[in-house]
Amino acid sequence: MTASGPAPAVLVSVGTDFHPFDRLVAWVDGWLAARHGDAVDCLVQFGTSRPPVRAAGVAYLDHAELDRLLAHADVVVSHGGPSTIAEARRHGHLPLVVPRSPALGEHVDDHQQRFARRLDEAGLVRVVATPADLHAALEETLAVPRNRADTPPEPAQAGALEAVRRFGELVDGLFAQRRR
């Protein structure tokens, strides 16, 4: 608890891909180690990545728990997965997105980078490319009080969000077929 109320909640999700995403976990741990502001309640869903050192961590979340955490989060940091981004947007967040890099062994191809870049250009996410960018974006986002009430997307964004959700389902289905 801070003097002004509960600590802001930061939710970080690396998704469920089998490739580790240690880079994002390390960036968040680095931010927590370097910050001098009020306390934050930070949970990292780390999947197959190494667990966080400074943040609370859980390997995986079921959909109901993810939904609950998104509803109460002040800031959402995500990999470039369409489903996670769509869920964060559904809860009224402008997610901070660090797309996985195939060059770093974090994914099979660059679809997350291309997808996140397009959403960033449309103003639906904020892509961050370096630890310094993430640290600055987290501090900027925490400085703006968030209305924790469920905020539905604007009507103009509803179609885009549905397309993002559907795209995520299609990609998940393709990868499931490939693994079989």
TITIVO-986677 format. One line per field, with one value per residue: residue number from 1; x negated, z, y of N, C-alpha, C, CB in turn. Coordinates in Angstrom, 3 decimals, padded with zeros to 6 digits, m for minus. Glycine has a CB too. Example, Ala and Ser with C-alpha at 12.3 -4.5 7.8 and 13.67 -1.06 7.14 Angstrom:
<atoms>
nr = (1_2)
n.X = (m013.190_m012.850)
n.Z = (007.800_007.080)
n.Y = (m005.690_m002.250)
ca.X = (m012.300_m013.670)
ca.Z = (007.800_007.140)
ca.Y = (m004.500_m001.060)
c.X = (m013.200_m012.900)
c.Z = (007.800_007.870)
c.Y = (m003.300_000.030)
cb.X = (m011.308_m014.084)
cb.Z = (009.046_005.725)
cb.Y = (m004.473_m000.598)
</atoms>
This chain:
<atoms>
nr = (1_2_3_4_5_6_7_8_9_10_11_12_13_14_15_16_17_18_19_20_21_22_23_24_25_26_27_28_29_30_31_32_33_34_35_36_37_38_39_40_41_42_43_44_45_46_47_48_49_50_51_52_53_54_55_56_57_58_59_60_61_62_63_64_65_66_67_68_69_70_71_72_73_74_75_76_77_78_79_80_81_82_83_84_85_86_87_88_89_90_91_92_93_94_95_96_97_98_99_100_101_102_103_104_105_106_107_108_109_110_111_112_113_114_115_116_117_118_119_120_121_122_123_124_125_126_127_128_129_130_131_132_133_134_135_136_137_138_139_140_141_142_143_144_145_146_147_148_149_150_151_152_153_154_155_156_157_158_159_160_161_162_163_164_165_166_167_168_169_170_171_172_173_174_175_176_177_178_179_180)
n.X = (m000.822_m000.494_m000.762_001.368_003.194_003.943_001.147_000.144_001.064_m000.786_m000.702_m002.343_m002.710_m004.086_m002.979_m002.102_m003.782_m006.256_m008.866_m011.384_m011.153_m013.060_m014.196_m012.158_m011.294_m013.655_m013.929_m011.734_m012.354_m014.692_m013.627_m012.107_m014.185_m015.551_m013.792_m012.569_m010.227_m006.921_m005.801_m005.011_m002.713_m003.642_m003.110_m004.396_m003.632_m005.309_m005.664_m007.636_m009.920_m012.655_m011.910_m010.808_m012.935_m012.556_m009.863_m006.589_m005.766_m004.242_m003.895_m001.850_001.460_004.900_007.740_009.805_008.489_006.564_008.308_009.436_007.151_006.451_008.632_008.147_005.645_003.362_001.491_000.571_m001.762_m002.873_m003.697_m003.831_m001.448_001.629_004.077_003.644_003.181_005.671_007.365_006.337_006.913_009.683_010.234_009.786_007.161_004.143_001.936_m001.523_m003.814_m006.116_m007.343_m008.109_m011.291_m012.455_m015.134_m016.426_m015.767_m013.236_m010.872_m009.266_m009.062_m008.719_m006.151_m004.947_m006.345_m005.693_m002.893_m002.542_m003.755_m001.973_000.349_m000.623_m001.052_001.601_002.393_003.267_001.709_m001.325_m004.407_m007.447_m010.965_m013.388_m015.077_m015.219_m013.178_m010.963_m011.057_m010.641_m008.092_m006.545_m006.730_m005.571_m002.972_m002.095_m001.948_000.397_003.550_005.682_008.906_010.457_012.764_014.504_013.855_015.345_014.255_014.084_016.705_015.618_013.293_014.082_014.550_011.949_010.735_012.131_011.270_008.569_008.760_009.857_007.825_005.811_006.897_006.825_004.040_003.182_004.461_003.149_000.522_001.001_001.735_m000.674_m002.388_m001.382)
n.Z = (000.000_m000.824_000.360_m000.794_m001.423_m002.770_m004.224_m007.590_m010.214_m012.287_m015.066_m016.754_m019.677_m021.292_m022.912_m024.332_m025.982_m026.867_m027.050_m025.108_m023.558_m022.305_m022.454_m022.200_m019.563_m018.153_m018.754_m017.369_m014.721_m014.510_m014.677_m012.299_m010.438_m010.837_m010.378_m008.542_m007.578_m006.070_m004.592_m006.666_m007.746_m009.323_m011.652_m013.451_m016.096_m017.105_m018.704_m020.578_m020.080_m018.030_m014.560_m013.053_m011.048_m009.393_m009.629_m008.921_m010.036_m012.388_m014.146_m016.065_m016.893_m016.485_m018.632_m017.216_m014.938_m016.154_m017.336_m015.023_m013.888_m015.924_m015.777_m013.428_m013.656_m013.877_m015.758_m018.710_m020.017_m022.848_m024.943_m028.538_m029.225_m030.849_m029.504_m026.750_m026.879_m027.913_m025.786_m023.740_m024.846_m024.892_m022.252_m021.970_m022.051_m023.294_m024.457_m023.633_m025.825_m026.500_m029.073_m029.874_m031.041_m033.855_m034.547_m032.157_m031.201_m030.105_m031.324_m034.188_m036.543_m037.939_m037.434_m035.124_m034.798_m037.155_m036.925_m034.464_m035.095_m037.030_m035.462_m033.657_m035.353_m035.886_m033.479_m031.507_m029.803_m027.906_m029.048_m027.698_m027.862_m026.562_m023.386_m022.036_m023.350_m022.518_m019.727_m019.554_m020.761_m018.981_m016.626_m017.538_m018.136_m015.638_m014.351_m015.123_m013.879_m013.846_m014.807_m013.306_m014.040_m016.259_m019.511_m022.430_m025.835_m028.233_m030.668_m033.298_m033.033_m032.381_m034.508_m035.479_m033.253_m033.047_m035.393_m034.776_m032.636_m033.964_m035.823_m034.074_m033.157_m035.559_m036.091_m033.796_m034.320_m036.663_m035.717_m033.910_m035.641_m037.009_m035.009_m034.581)
n.Y = (m001.194_002.205_005.598_006.895_004.933_001.635_m000.089_000.610_m001.639_m003.736_m005.708_m008.229_m010.087_m012.828_m014.640_m017.883_m019.281_m021.731_m020.892_m019.370_m016.136_m014.473_m011.945_m009.938_m010.457_m009.891_m007.156_m006.078_m006.813_m005.270_m002.684_m002.609_m002.828_m000.453_001.641_004.488_005.361_005.188_002.083_m000.742_m003.214_m005.885_m008.391_m011.063_m013.091_m015.735_m018.037_m020.253_m018.928_m017.672_m017.373_m014.262_m012.127_m009.904_m009.228_m010.583_m013.862_m016.108_m019.103_m019.781_m018.577_m019.192_m018.462_m017.138_m016.127_m014.480_m012.638_m011.488_m010.288_m008.473_m006.763_m005.420_m004.318_m001.578_m001.041_m002.736_m004.927_m006.551_m009.394_m009.658_m010.977_m011.550_m012.331_m011.770_m009.026_m008.145_m008.872_m007.225_m004.700_m004.909_m004.547_m001.893_m001.002_000.541_m001.305_m001.835_m002.998_m005.522_m007.009_m010.404_m011.606_m013.288_m013.423_m013.490_m015.931_m016.069_m016.582_m018.183_m016.736_m013.376_m012.395_m011.268_m008.886_m007.475_m007.349_m005.978_m003.547_m002.535_m002.209_m000.332_001.852_002.400_003.348_001.617_000.127_000.503_000.204_m000.874_m000.800_m001.021_m001.545_000.943_002.382_000.871_001.246_004.054_004.237_002.710_004.287_006.695_005.806_004.906_007.346_008.483_008.505_005.662_004.752_002.196_000.936_m001.247_m000.464_m000.206_m000.702_001.995_002.426_002.552_001.120_m001.399_m003.262_m003.605_m004.726_m007.126_m008.319_m008.615_m010.417_m012.650_m013.145_m013.939_m016.368_m017.832_m017.943_m019.317_m021.767_m022.568_m022.964_m025.006_m027.062_m027.354_m028.308_m030.848)
ca.X = (000.000_m001.133_000.004_002.569_004.062_003.232_000.074_000.579_000.866_m001.384_m000.606_m003.226_m002.429_m004.934_m002.196_m002.234_m004.663_m007.275_m010.159_m011.562_m011.180_m013.810_m014.486_m011.103_m011.342_m014.821_m013.635_m010.823_m013.157_m015.570_m012.811_m011.794_m015.413_m016.028_m012.808_m012.636_m008.891_m006.135_m005.764_m004.071_m002.383_m003.964_m003.022_m004.873_m003.307_m006.581_m005.676_m008.851_m011.040_m013.114_m011.025_m011.350_m013.633_m012.003_m008.404_m005.910_m005.693_m003.455_m004.207_m000.698_002.728_006.058_008.397_010.558_007.534_006.033_009.378_009.526_005.967_006.559_009.650_007.632_004.312_003.216_000.640_000.369_m002.902_m002.575_m004.375_m003.050_m000.402_002.921_005.116_003.340_003.406_007.113_007.933_005.936_007.711_011.077_010.303_009.525_005.730_003.258_000.828_m002.913_m004.072_m007.474_m007.180_m009.180_m012.204_m012.983_m016.594_m016.900_m015.247_m012.028_m009.714_m009.623_m009.107_m008.579_m004.764_m004.624_m006.925_m004.892_m001.559_m002.635_m004.060_m000.719_001.226_m001.239_m000.741_003.030_002.644_003.939_000.709_m002.567_m005.538_m008.692_m012.014_m014.586_m014.754_m014.977_m011.840_m009.977_m011.085_m009.993_m006.665_m005.911_m006.620_m004.586_m001.640_m001.741_m001.709_001.759_004.503_006.532_010.228_010.452_014.021_014.371_014.055_015.448_013.599_014.935_017.304_014.742_012.246_014.653_014.300_010.516_010.432_012.670_010.357_007.359_009.102_010.020_006.496_005.130_007.425_006.315_002.613_003.096_004.853_002.082_m000.604_001.427_001.624_m002.098_m002.986_m000.915)
ca.Z = (000.000_m000.784_001.180_m001.521_m001.708_m003.177_m005.212_m008.966_m010.667_m013.605_m015.526_m017.886_m020.228_m022.407_m023.718_m024.094_m026.964_m026.225_m027.075_m023.964_m023.819_m021.157_m022.649_m021.589_m018.108_m017.663_m018.844_m016.274_m013.498_m014.526_m014.348_m010.865_m009.680_m011.035_m010.114_m007.245_m007.267_m005.137_m004.835_m007.650_m007.655_m010.672_m011.877_m014.765_m016.594_m017.784_m019.619_m020.553_m019.792_m016.654_m013.679_m012.659_m009.772_m008.576_m009.736_m008.688_m011.308_m012.563_m015.479_m016.960_m016.328_m017.278_m019.197_m016.181_m014.107_m016.994_m017.458_m013.728_m013.737_m016.883_m015.286_m012.288_m013.938_m014.284_m016.951_m019.273_m020.914_m023.538_m026.165_m029.681_m029.567_m031.127_m028.501_m025.528_m027.175_m028.015_m024.433_m023.031_m025.424_m024.453_m020.895_m021.998_m021.970_m024.423_m023.981_m024.026_m026.519_m026.889_m029.921_m029.864_m032.190_m034.306_m034.584_m030.806_m030.833_m029.299_m032.114_m035.448_m037.622_m037.474_m037.499_m033.990_m035.061_m038.193_m036.375_m033.443_m035.781_m037.640_m034.394_m033.136_m036.329_m035.758_m032.145_m030.675_m028.846_m027.908_m029.171_m027.069_m028.495_m025.731_m021.950_m021.675_m023.846_m021.645_m018.424_m019.720_m021.037_m017.727_m015.722_m018.117_m018.008_m014.216_m013.920_m015.504_m013.153_m014.722_m014.328_m013.322_m014.542_m017.600_m020.529_m023.722_m026.912_m029.018_m031.768_m034.464_m032.774_m032.113_m035.650_m035.517_m032.150_m033.401_m036.400_m034.057_m031.891_m034.935_m036.346_m033.038_m033.202_m036.769_m035.894_m032.817_m035.000_m037.581_m034.952_m033.350_m036.733_m037.316_m033.935_m034.744)
ca.Y = (000.000_003.509_006.537_007.298_003.797_000.415_000.081_000.362_m003.013_m003.904_m007.087_m008.515_m011.412_m013.266_m015.565_m019.320_m019.907_m022.566_m020.200_m018.471_m014.691_m013.962_m010.522_m009.117_m010.664_m009.146_m005.719_m005.722_m006.875_m004.105_m001.507_m002.653_m002.590_000.914_002.698_005.151_005.843_004.392_000.642_m001.257_m004.632_m006.347_m009.832_m011.476_m014.426_m015.938_m019.181_m021.061_m018.033_m017.760_m016.609_m012.961_m012.060_m008.815_m009.226_m011.855_m014.567_m017.320_m019.623_m019.657_m018.132_m019.594_m017.283_m016.412_m015.384_m013.408_m011.655_m010.787_m009.441_m007.374_m005.836_m004.654_m003.776_m000.183_m001.074_m004.067_m005.099_m007.799_m009.814_m009.202_m011.935_m010.919_m012.597_m011.026_m007.610_m007.920_m008.938_m006.005_m003.609_m005.087_m004.010_m000.464_m000.688_000.746_m002.140_m001.641_m004.260_m005.903_m008.191_m011.403_m011.519_m014.581_m013.339_m013.797_m017.246_m015.897_m017.013_m018.842_m015.751_m011.991_m011.930_m010.396_m007.568_m006.814_m007.115_m004.925_m002.286_m002.036_m001.729_000.890_002.900_002.696_003.893_000.623_m000.346_001.291_m000.710_m000.436_m001.590_m001.119_m001.460_002.345_002.715_000.235_001.921_005.355_004.023_002.279_005.442_007.613_005.218_004.910_008.722_008.852_007.643_004.839_004.388_000.737_000.390_m001.822_000.554_m000.873_000.035_002.873_001.658_002.482_000.148_m002.722_m004.134_m003.921_m005.641_m008.437_m008.871_m009.025_m011.634_m013.740_m013.434_m014.715_m017.734_m018.485_m018.219_m020.403_m023.000_m022.963_m023.490_m026.292_m028.035_m027.550_m029.109_m032.221)
c.X = (m000.864_m000.271_001.315_003.504_003.261_002.173_000.624_000.213_000.339_m001.314_m001.461_m002.928_m003.356_m004.194_m002.544_m003.108_m005.772_m008.669_m010.279_m011.613_m011.844_m014.071_m013.434_m011.116_m012.497_m014.572_m012.738_m011.560_m014.094_m014.842_m012.515_m013.029_m015.834_m015.053_m012.905_m011.266_m008.218_m006.177_m004.742_m003.869_m002.548_m003.923_m003.461_m004.418_m004.455_m006.666_m006.917_m010.104_m011.510_m012.165_m011.647_m012.015_m012.950_m010.473_m007.859_m005.791_m004.821_m003.716_m003.047_000.523_003.857_006.804_009.140_009.631_006.913_007.060_009.501_008.352_005.994_007.562_009.117_006.269_004.389_002.409_000.515_m000.821_m002.727_m003.593_m003.474_m001.957_000.956_003.974_004.875_003.592_004.896_007.771_007.574_006.748_009.165_011.278_009.912_008.070_005.160_002.013_m000.526_m003.356_m005.550_m007.316_m008.388_m010.003_m012.684_m014.517_m017.211_m016.385_m013.975_m010.756_m010.199_m009.749_m008.835_m007.142_m004.397_m005.162_m006.090_m003.516_m001.583_m002.912_m002.794_000.237_000.692_m000.918_000.725_003.383_003.318_003.021_m000.433_m003.722_m006.751_m009.800_m013.268_m014.182_m014.453_m013.592_m010.767_m009.916_m010.353_m008.488_m005.924_m005.713_m005.589_m003.172_m001.192_m001.414_m000.291_002.735_005.430_007.861_010.321_011.773_013.785_014.749_014.143_014.742_014.596_015.481_016.396_013.653_012.785_014.391_012.844_010.163_010.964_011.773_009.069_007.612_009.180_008.675_005.714_005.594_006.877_004.841_002.430_003.436_003.784_000.897_m000.251_001.324_000.174_m002.764_m002.580_m001.663)
c.Z = (000.000_000.067_000.510_m001.844_m002.132_m004.227_m006.606_m009.389_m012.093_m013.942_m016.774_m018.361_m021.395_m023.301_m023.433_m025.121_m026.247_m026.252_m025.832_m024.416_m022.622_m021.251_m021.981_m020.070_m017.508_m017.703_m017.698_m014.941_m013.401_m014.165_m012.856_m010.018_m009.732_m010.561_m008.684_m006.822_m006.216_m005.526_m005.931_m007.385_m009.065_m010.732_m013.304_m015.025_m017.515_m018.676_m019.472_m020.306_m018.361_m015.778_m013.331_m011.284_m008.855_m008.581_m009.259_m010.040_m011.244_m013.993_m016.451_m016.179_m017.161_m017.697_m018.143_m015.309_m014.901_m017.109_m016.173_m013.558_m014.704_m016.410_m014.176_m012.533_m014.276_m015.576_m017.395_m020.230_m021.530_m024.620_m027.314_m030.123_m029.740_m030.041_m027.227_m025.741_m027.231_m026.644_m023.636_m023.537_m024.977_m023.053_m020.824_m021.908_m023.326_m024.040_m024.495_m024.586_m026.884_m027.746_m029.811_m031.138_m032.601_m034.335_m033.227_m030.314_m030.010_m030.036_m033.435_m036.618_m037.050_m037.468_m036.325_m034.222_m036.083_m037.666_m035.374_m034.089_m036.406_m036.582_m033.776_m034.061_m036.248_m034.378_m031.189_m029.637_m028.861_m027.919_m028.502_m027.522_m027.652_m024.264_m021.529_m022.137_m022.935_m020.305_m018.511_m019.930_m019.784_m016.792_m016.226_m017.914_m016.554_m013.708_m014.236_m014.762_m014.123_m014.040_m014.427_m013.766_m015.923_m018.615_m021.869_m024.798_m027.617_m030.195_m032.981_m034.288_m032.604_m033.251_m035.736_m034.423_m032.424_m034.444_m035.751_m033.310_m032.834_m035.528_m035.348_m033.021_m034.408_m036.624_m034.907_m033.464_m035.956_m036.832_m034.307_m034.409_m037.034_m036.280_m034.040_m035.872)
c.Y = (001.255_004.414_006.912_006.139_002.594_000.728_m000.154_m001.057_m003.028_m005.388_m007.237_m009.930_m011.705_m014.249_m017.011_m020.029_m020.667_m021.937_m019.315_m017.013_m014.007_m012.468_m009.646_m009.251_m009.861_m007.639_m005.276_m005.772_m005.668_m002.827_m001.480_m002.349_m001.118_001.991_003.213_005.672_004.974_002.919_000.321_m002.739_m005.186_m007.870_m010.126_m012.900_m014.770_m017.170_m020.029_m020.222_m018.254_m016.941_m015.254_m013.045_m011.046_m008.777_m010.569_m012.548_m015.795_m017.798_m019.384_m019.212_m018.722_m018.322_m016.478_m015.574_m014.239_m012.284_m010.829_m009.824_m008.251_m006.325_m004.936_m004.018_m002.290_m000.098_m002.526_m004.007_m006.480_m008.103_m009.371_m010.146_m011.277_m011.133_m011.802_m009.536_m007.308_m007.945_m007.687_m004.810_m003.703_m004.520_m002.540_m000.068_m000.297_m000.040_m001.675_m002.977_m004.390_m007.154_m009.124_m011.284_m012.908_m014.576_m013.669_m015.153_m017.191_m016.327_m017.599_m017.874_m014.360_m011.484_m011.029_m008.985_m006.797_m006.435_m005.958_m003.563_m001.688_m001.500_m000.447_002.066_003.319_003.263_002.924_m000.013_000.664_000.301_m000.077_m001.383_m001.770_m001.112_m000.023_002.805_002.127_000.949_003.257_005.190_003.574_003.466_006.438_007.092_005.205_006.310_009.193_007.942_006.919_004.589_002.876_000.123_m000.190_m000.750_m000.135_m000.054_000.942_002.069_001.520_001.434_m001.263_m003.701_m004.547_m004.908_m007.043_m009.100_m009.360_m010.326_m012.825_m014.146_m014.284_m016.156_m018.498_m018.852_m019.360_m021.743_m023.497_m023.561_m024.833_m027.391_m028.356_m028.437_m030.590_m032.836)
cb.X = (000.934_m001.338_m000.817_002.178_005.070_004.221_m001.107_m000.053_002.177_m002.869_000.873_m004.744_m000.960_m006.226_m002.396_m000.877_m005.261_m007.322_m010.315_m012.843_m009.725_m015.122_m014.567_m009.722_m011.498_m016.064_m012.969_m009.598_m013.971_m016.205_m011.488_m011.225_m016.541_m016.324_m011.397_m013.643_m008.043_m004.683_m005.422_m004.576_m000.912_m005.351_m001.576_m006.418_m001.884_m007.640_m005.562_m008.992_m010.639_m014.590_m010.726_m010.236_m015.116_m012.537_m007.952_m004.491_m007.059_m001.906_m004.530_m000.414_002.817_006.999_009.358_011.349_006.429_005.655_010.713_009.555_004.697_006.965_010.857_007.545_003.650_002.538_m000.775_001.661_m004.304_m001.189_m004.650_m003.944_m000.314_003.448_005.174_001.877_002.734_007.755_007.434_004.416_007.631_011.469_009.414_010.244_004.959_002.957_001.053_m003.832_m003.204_m008.424_m006.972_m008.602_m013.414_m012.430_m017.030_m016.467_m016.281_m011.901_m008.734_m008.597_m008.076_m009.410_m003.821_m005.200_m008.373_m004.750_m001.023_m003.744_m005.138_m000.026_001.388_m002.779_m001.069_003.848_003.479_004.524_000.198_m002.654_m005.835_m008.569_m012.386_m015.572_m015.915_m016.062_m011.655_m010.311_m012.546_m010.614_m006.483_m006.760_m007.978_m004.858_m001.624_m002.876_m002.713_001.963_005.335_005.841_011.372_010.107_015.133_015.269_012.918_016.923_012.955_014.153_018.591_014.114_011.477_016.149_014.715_009.669_011.021_014.123_010.039_006.901_010.440_010.988_005.736_005.355_008.962_006.509_001.873_004.038_006.144_001.625_m001.035_002.877_002.312_m002.824_m002.570_000.599)
cb.Z = (001.202_m002.215_001.458_m002.790_m002.778_m003.723_m004.926_m009.930_m010.573_m013.648_m015.807_m017.494_m020.674_m021.881_m025.179_m024.082_m027.925_m026.898_m028.379_m023.194_m024.067_m021.030_m024.141_m022.140_m017.768_m018.495_m020.190_m016.246_m013.453_m015.879_m015.159_m010.484_m010.216_m012.479_m010.382_m007.288_m008.523_m005.092_m003.529_m009.102_m007.082_m011.110_m011.618_m014.865_m017.338_m016.783_m021.039_m021.857_m020.013_m016.517_m012.391_m012.648_m009.982_m009.068_m011.196_m008.011_m011.758_m012.292_m015.403_m017.680_m016.287_m016.470_m020.289_m015.305_m013.572_m018.398_m017.777_m012.555_m013.964_m018.261_m014.784_m011.091_m015.094_m013.167_m016.671_m020.005_m020.154_m024.138_m026.192_m030.811_m028.509_m032.418_m028.177_m025.093_m028.504_m028.923_m023.696_m023.212_m026.963_m024.479_m019.980_m020.911_m021.413_m024.717_m024.392_m022.814_m027.783_m025.621_m031.382_m029.722_m031.858_m035.703_m035.026_m029.838_m030.079_m028.874_m032.365_m035.781_m038.736_m038.331_m037.543_m032.681_m035.561_m039.421_m035.702_m032.418_m036.870_m038.445_m033.316_m032.993_m037.747_m036.020_m032.259_m031.544_m029.198_m026.655_m030.665_m025.497_m029.778_m026.033_m021.106_m022.288_m025.287_m021.440_m017.946_m020.903_m022.151_m017.032_m015.565_m019.612_m018.578_m013.396_m014.575_m017.055_m012.152_m015.075_m015.148_m011.967_m014.580_m017.770_m020.516_m024.101_m027.916_m029.506_m032.190_m034.732_m031.551_m031.872_m036.931_m035.370_m030.845_m033.932_m037.478_m033.075_m031.139_m036.059_m036.655_m031.677_m033.247_m037.987_m035.396_m031.628_m035.751_m038.409_m033.875_m032.808_m037.991_m037.390_m032.562_m034.992)
cb.Y = (000.000_004.097_007.795_007.984_004.149_m000.630_m000.883_001.388_m003.810_m003.368_m007.491_m008.353_m011.518_m013.905_m015.276_m019.954_m018.849_m023.917_m019.348_m018.829_m014.120_m014.694_m010.195_m009.519_m012.177_m009.495_m005.387_m006.671_m008.185_m003.956_m001.506_m004.029_m003.473_001.128_002.185_006.298_005.890_004.892_m000.126_m001.009_m004.876_m005.830_m010.361_m011.362_m014.490_m016.014_m018.710_m021.817_m016.551_m017.258_m017.408_m011.896_m011.689_m007.488_m008.939_m011.652_m014.952_m017.067_m021.125_m020.989_m016.573_m020.573_m017.697_m017.395_m016.323_m013.945_m012.353_m011.803_m010.269_m007.906_m006.608_m005.542_m004.548_000.644_m000.442_m004.578_m004.952_m007.747_m011.386_m008.961_m013.000_m011.433_m014.089_m011.268_m007.219_m008.969_m010.199_m005.742_m003.636_m006.581_m004.811_000.170_m001.880_002.305_m003.573_m001.160_m004.365_m006.157_m007.772_m012.834_m010.615_m014.924_m011.944_m012.697_m018.000_m014.450_m015.826_m019.890_m016.099_m011.090_m013.118_m010.977_m007.709_m007.721_m008.394_m005.264_m002.510_m003.155_m002.797_000.713_002.419_001.434_005.110_m000.450_m001.807_002.268_m001.044_m000.410_m000.964_000.042_m002.016_003.250_002.201_m001.252_002.136_006.118_002.983_001.193_006.135_007.823_003.796_004.322_009.649_008.748_008.474_003.490_005.100_000.226_001.475_m003.102_001.607_m001.098_m000.932_004.139_002.302_003.840_000.544_m002.607_m003.449_m002.646_m005.108_m008.311_m007.817_m007.923_m011.459_m013.322_m012.128_m014.091_m017.712_m017.576_m016.958_m020.134_m022.789_m021.766_m022.482_m026.199_m027.510_m026.204_m028.546_m032.291)
</atoms>
